Structure formats: C-alpha cells, structure tokens
Amino acid sequence: MVLDAAVIAFALALAIVSRFGEIGAKQGKYLYLEIAAVYGIGWIATLAASGAYESRFFGSGPEEYKRVIAASIRTLVLVAFGLYVVKLDAARVFVGGAFVLGLMMVLVGRYLARLWLVRQRYQGRLTHRLLAVGAPSSIEGLVKELTDQPHAGLTIIGACTPGVDDDTTVSGIQRIGTLDNVAAVAQAMQVDAVIVTSAATINPRVIREIAWSLEGLSVDLIIAPALSGVAGPRITMRPIGGLALLHVDEPSFTGARRAMKTGIDWMGAAMGLFVLFPVLLAIGLTIRLTDNGPALYRQTRIGQAGREFRVFKFRTMYTDADHRLAELLDRNEGDGLLFKIKDDPRVTPVGRWLRRVSLDELPQLLNVLLGHMSLVGPRPLPVMDTAFQGHVRRRLLVKPGITGLWQISGRSNVSWDEAVRLDLHYVENWSIALDLTILAKTVAAVARRDGAY
C-alpha cells in the first residue's frame, strides 16, 4: 500500500507539472494538489476495496494484476463522475494522464515487489503456513506440487488425517491430529490456512463442519479438488443451490485464438530473423571457418499430427556425429525418449558455447515461418512417430515450439516423465498470456544457462 501510494502520488504530481508547468496550478478556487489528493486517496481506497492488498494473491498468478487494473479503471470512472457532479472542469489531460502513468507505475512497482517476494520465498521466508487435511497419499501429492512451486509461498507444516493408524509422517510432514480436532490444531500451530484435499471419509458434511469450526480464528480454508493438470482459465465455478460446481472447458486446438497464435508466430519469427540477421550470419561464418563443415544442420523431427519435417539448427557437432551415435548409446544420461550426454565428445568447441547460450536454436525461426513450428510449444523430438505411445501422443496435437514449459523448467536437467507432464500441461492449457510468459521466462532461463549443454 505504501508503494502504491508513493508511485500514485508521483504520477499525479508529474501529471500536474507536465500539464501546467508548475505544481501550484489551480482550477477555480481549488489547487490541483487538492484535487490530486482526493484522486490518490480514492485510488488507494478502491484498490483496497477490490482486494488488491489480499496477500493470497501476492507472488504468483495474474489475479493481483487483474484486480489492480480493474480497481484503477473504477477509480477513473468515479473521479470523472465526481468532477461532473461538483461541476469542476479539471483538465482532461491531467485526469487521463495521471491514470495512464499511475497505472503503469503501479504495475511496474507490483512486478518489482513480486520479484523481491519470490526471491524471499525461494529462501524459505515470507510464506503462508498451511495445515493439510486428507488422506496421507493425497497430502503427499499436495506437498510435492507445492514444493515444486515455491514462488506461491504455500508451506505445509502439519497434517490431520482421517484415521489414528495413518502414517506418522507424510512426505516428511508430521501428522498432528485427526478430522475431529482440525480447528484446535490450526489454532495451536498458528497456521494461516487449512487446506483440505481428498480422502474416502471427507465428504461435504465434513468440509462444512471444518469450515464452521474455523470461524473467528482468522484461518482461511482452501479446498484442493482431486483435479490435476487443468489450469485456471479452463475452470469456471457454477453455484447451483447449495452446490459449487466446477465446469472444465475442453482444450482448445482450433478457432480464433489458434489463428491469433499463428499470426503472432509469423510476426515474431519474421521480426526475429530481421533483427538477428547479423548475429545469425556471424555464427554461420564462425562455424564454417572452424571446421569447414556446413553451418546449418537439418534433422527429421516429428511435428503436429505426427507429420515429419526437417528442423533447422546451427551445427554444434562434428560432421561425423550421426555415425558415432551407436558407440555412445551406453553413455546415455537421459531417460525415456531422450538422449543426452553432458560431455558429449561429438560437440565442437564452438558448438558447446552455442548450446550454453542457446543460440543453436535460432534457425528454427525459419521453421516457424514455414508453418512447421510455433514460437512456444512442446519440443520436437528426433524419434519415429511410432515411439509416441499412449498419452504421450497428445504432444502431437499442437505444433512443436522453439521453447516451452520444459525449457524454462531446467531443460536438459528435466526427466522424461517431468518433460511429458509439462508438455501435456501446456497442450491442454495454453493461452496467449501463457505463451508470452514462457517467452519472457525463456530469456531469463537462457541468461542463467539453466540445464544447457
């Protein structure tokens, strides 16, 4: 709130000076500073009333930013209406300029604050303490998911399970109570929230009784439904009578959003090739001059619907690399359909550097222009179509991408099972906003050189 107040005050003052050239400008009998004070206080109050300061939205997800934007628009409408009611003809440039500048600065401030908060949470600080309620197996899965997402700031510190004979620990979490004393345990441990997951004995009546027992304790209640791999945009709640029904939309593989994604791919690839052409040319010449082999390497990959295509990459291995593959199979450090060797002797010195900084993938912008690939999607693999069996074939429902969830989650350090899980999550829950987020995180991952070899 202090951060928002500071940047909004600065934006309002800057709007006054930019419009009138001085901070003491007047409108009738009122100083613009007085109008700005009401504007700013109303803005902060509207942000607070819209839930923009609820800590559960800090650190992850778009909800914090959505609430900030919605509250800011409401503030602009209220200010315009208020000026009309009191018949005060304030400069539109001041009112509109302060809104645009203030909103941008608030969002940037929130983003920087989130970066700081996430760093603290990765170090185990500033997290929400949770008491988990459910079967040991369900709590185990919950602990794993939350541990894999430390930026969310949710830490399970204890568990209440249905039976007294359940394991004393669940994924290292101490079992402290049963379903009969959830509120007492929550109060004794001073948790911020109780999170209820699935168990054979947990039914709507039990959940309702837990909710009643927590009233007045300032402890939130979170329900974790037994529904995995489905992102928020596909879920809507439909309250019917006393029921809260979750409606899960089908994955989107066609339609206007897909057409928009294709347009973004083409424009992004064309701009990337134009801007990076000098870099691409320099890399190509360096490869040619170091070992006289071709600068580009083309390999058959499996694309959308199992169609084969030739992927372009800068050559990072010696020209006889494919013939030497058989002698290195016993050194494979990958699993599943992956073949990876951290210190692959077939990689050239220049190629090793290109892999470390991920520049060897840049020619795939040509594949995007040709319609074989997308900027974001599952990585195309150099295997036969028949190798994709069972649910793994769902990777082929969309175009492969230059980057994806796999690449921003550790790249070569990710196991095959985890890579498949990440790819399938993307296939079924993709959105334009998710694509933009992945592209932004790819830049950060490349800068950190996570799992690149």
N, C-alpha and C positions, 0 to 999 in steps of 0.2 A: 504494500500500500504506500509506503514511504517512497519507493522507487517510482511508482506510477505518479504520485503527487508531484515529485520533483520534475519528471520529464514533461508532464502536462503543464505545469507552471512555466517551464522553459519554453514550451511550444506556444503558449498563449502570449507570453512576453515577446517572443520573436515575431509572432503574427502582428502584434501592435506596432512594433518598431518597423517591420517591413512595410506595413500599410501607411503609417503616418510619419515615420522618421523620428519619432520620439516616444518615450514610454509614458509621458504625461498627457497624451491626447485625450480629448473629451468628446462626448456625444451629448449635446444638450447640457444638462446640469450634472451628468454623471461622468466620472473618469472611466476610460476604457479599462483601467486596472480594476475598478469596482465590478464592471461587467465580467471581466475575466475571472475574478474571484468567485462570483456566483457560478459561472460556466465550469470552472475547475472543480469546485466543491460538488456541484451537481453531477459531474462526470465520475468522480470517485464514489459518490453515493450510489449512482446507477451501477457501477462496476460491482460494488459490494452487494447490492440487491439482486444482481444477476448471478451471484455465486462465483464471481471471478477470483475470490480470495479463499475459496474452499481448498484446503491443502491436498485433498484426494485427487485433484486434477493436476497437481504440480509434478513435473518430471517426465511425464510420458503421455502420449496421445494428443489428439488435436482439440480436445474439449476445452482446454484452457483458452486457446486462441479463439475458438468459436464464441465463447462467452464474452471475451474482450471485444471482439468485433461487433457482436450483437448489442452489447451494452453501449458501445460508442455511438452506434447508429441511433439508438434510442435517445441518447443524450443530445445529439444534433437535432433530432425532431423536437424534443422537449424545449431546447433553447430557442429554436426558431418559433415554436408556438408561444413560448413565454414572451419573446420580444414583440410578437404580434399583439398579444393580449394587452401588454402595457404600452403599446404604441411607441416603442423605442426603435428608431430606424438605425440600428447598428450596421456598420459596413459589412456587406456580404463577404468581401474578401477576407475580413478578419474572422468572421464566423466559420466560413468554409475552409480557409487556410489553416486556422488553428486546429480544426477537426482532422484534416488530412495529415498535417505534420504531427499532431499529437498522437494519432492512431499509429502512424509508422514508428514513432519513437517508443510508444508503449510496447508494441510488438517486438521491436528490437531489444528493448530492455528486458522483456519477459524471456526472450530467447537466450540472452546472455546469462540471465539469472538461472535459467534451466540448465545451461552448460555447467555452471558452478555447482548447482544442486546435484546433478548427475555424477560429477566427479566426487562429491562428498559421499554419495550413496555407494559408489564403487569401492569406497574405502570403509564401508560399513556404518557410516554416520547418517543422521537425519532420515531414518526410515520409520515406517509405521509398524508397530509391534502387533502381531496377529496371534489369536488363539484359534487353532484349526479344530473343527468338529466333523467327524465322519469315520468311515472305516479306515483301518491302517493302510490298505492298498491305495485308497483314494487320496489320502493325505500324502502318501509317498509321491504320487504323481503330481500333486499340487506343489509340494516342496520343490520338486525338480523344475517345474515350469517357472516358479518364482525365483529360484536360484539362477536360472538362465536369463532372467530379465531383471538384473539388479537396479537398473535405472528407474523401475517402477517404485522402488522403495518399500516393498512389502516383505517383511521378515516374520516367518512363523517361529514363535519361541516356545510353544507348548501345544499339546493336543488333548482333546477329550474324545474318547472312543466309546462305542455302544456297550461293549462287554468288559467286565473286570478281568477277563482272562486274555485280553488282547496283549500284543507285544508291549513291553515296557517302553520301547523307543520306536519311532517311525522315522526312517531316514535321519537318524541322529536327533530327532525331536522327542523330548521327554513326554511320556503320557502322564497327565496330571490328574484327570478326572473323567467322569462319565457324562452322559447326556443329562443326568439329573442335577448336576451342580455346575453347569456352564457359567451362569452368571457369577457365582461365588468365586470360581477360578479366575474369570476375567477380571473381577474387581481386585482380587488378591495379587494378580500378576501385573495389574495396571496396563492392560493392553489397550490399543487404540480401536481395535475392531475384532469381531468374531467372524471367521469365515467358515461357512457350512458347505461341505461337499457331500458326495453321495455315500449312502450306507443302506443296508437292507432294512434297518429299523427306523430310518429317518423318513418321515412322511410329512405332509402339510401340517398335521396337527402338532408334531414335534417342533417343526420350524416356527410355527406360530407361538408355541409356548416359550421357546428360546427368545423370540423377539419380545414377548411380554416381560420376560424376566430381566431383560437388558434395559428396560425403560428407566430413565432417570440416572443411568450410570455414565452417560456421555461416552458410550461404546457403540460404534457403528456395527451394523450387521451386513455381511456380504454373503451372497449366495453364489456358489461356483457350480453351475449346472454341468452335468456329465456330457458336455458338448465341446469337442476339441477340433482344432483345425478350421474354425469358422471365425472370420474377422467381424468386427463390429458393424461395418456398412451393410453386411448381408443379414443382419439381425434387427428385427423391429418387434416391439412389445405391443400386444393387443390385449388390453384388460377387458375381460368379459365376465360380468358379475363379480364373483369373488376370486376369479382365476386371473393369473397373469400369463398369457400365452406368448411364447417366443416363436415368431414367424421367421423361418430361414429361407432367404431367396436362393434360387438356383444360381450356380456360377454363370457368369456372362462370357460367352465365347464369340458372340456376333453382335451386330447392332451399331448404333451411332457412336457409342463410347469406343468400340473397337476401331471404327473409322477414324475417330479423333486420334486414337493412339497411333494408327498408321501414319496420319498426317504429321504428328509430332516426330515420329521416327524419321520420316523422309526429310523434314526440315532440319532436324538435329544432325542427321548424318551429312547432309549437304553443307551445312554451316561448319561442321567439324572438319570435313575434308578441305574446305576452302581456307579456314583459319590455320589448320595444322599442316597444310601442304609443304611449307619449307621444312618443318620438322620431319615429315614423312620422307621427303627427298633426302635429307641429311642422313637419316637412319638407313635408308636403302643403299646409299653410296658407301656408308661405313661398312655394311655387311658385305657388299661386293668387293671392296678393297681389302678386307681382312683375309678372306679365303677363296676369292674368285668364284664362289658359288652364287646361285640366284638369290635375290633379296627377298622374294616372296616364297612362301611355302603354301601349297594348296593340298588339302586333305578332304576326303569324303566324310561328311558328318550326317547325322540323322536329324531332320527338321520336322516341321509341323506335319501331322498326319502320317509320319513315317517316311516322308519324301526325302530322298538323298540330295545333297547339294555339296558344292565344293567351297569350303571355307578358306578365307584368305588370312594369312598371318605373316609377320616378319619371320624369316627363318632364324631360329635360335640354336639349331643343332647342326652338326656336320652333315655333309651331303649323303653319307652312308648310314645315317641314323636308323632308318627303317630296317636295313639289313642286319643291324646289330641288336635289334629288339629281342630276338629269341634268346640270346645269351644273357640277357639281363632280367628275364622273367622271374627267376628265383630270388631276385633282389627287390621285388615289388613291395613298396611300403604302403600302397593304397589297399582298399578293400572294395568289395562289390565289383562294379564295372570300372573302377578307377585304376589307372596305372600311374604310380608316382614314385620317383626316386629323388630324394632331397639333393644328393650329389651325383646327378646323372652324368656319367663320363661323356655322353654324346653331345652335351651342351657346350657351345663355344663360349669363350670369354665375353665376347660382345653379347651373345645370347643370354648369358647369365645375368648381365646387367639389365638387358631389356626386360627380362622376366621379373627382376626385382622391382622395377619401376612400372611394370605392366604396360610398356609401350608396344610390346609384340602383338597386342590385340587390336591396335588402331586400324589396320587394313580391313577389319571386319565392318567398318563403316560402309565399305563397298557392298558387302553382303546385305546391309540394311537397305541401301538404295535399290538393290536388285530384288528386294522383297523376300529374301531367304531368311532374314533375321530381324529382330527388333532391338532397340537400344537396351531394353530390360526384359528379362525372361529367363527360363532355365538354360543352363549352358548346353550347347550342342556337344554330343559325345561321339568319339570315333569308333563306334561299335555297330554291329549289324542290327537291323530293325528287330530281328527275332530275339535279340538279347533283352529287350524290354518286355518283361513278363508281369502279369498281374496288375496291381495298382500303379506300378512304375510307368506303365504305358500312358498314364494320364499326363505325364510330362509332355507328351506329343500333341496335346490338344491345342497348344499355342505355339507361336513362333519362338525358337530359341533366342536368347539375348546375349549381348556383349557382356552385360553384368546382371546381377540378380541378388536375391537374398543370400544365396550360397556364397557369393563373392564378398559380401560385406560382413560375413559371419566367420571369417577365418580362412577362406579359400582352400588352399591345399591341406590345411590342418583339420578340415571338417571330414568326419567319417562318411562313408557312403550312405548309411541309414539316415544320418542327420541331413545330408545333402538332399536326399529324396524327400524327407519331411519338409524341408524349407522350400524346395521346388514345387511340391504339391500344394503347400500353403499359398504360394504365390499364384499358381494356376487357378485356384478356386476363389481367391480373394483379391485379385489385382484391382487396381484403380489408378487413375491418372495421378492422384495425390501420392499413392504408394510408389509409383514409378519415379516421380520427382524426388521423393525422399531417398529412394535407393540410389539414384544418380548422385545426389548430394553426398550421401554416405560413402559412395564409391570413391569420390575424391579424397575423403578423409582416410579410407582404408588404404588407398594407394600411397598416400603420404606417409602412413605408418608402416607400410610394407608388410602388413599382416599376412602371414602364411604364403608369401610369394616366393616361389623357387622353381 
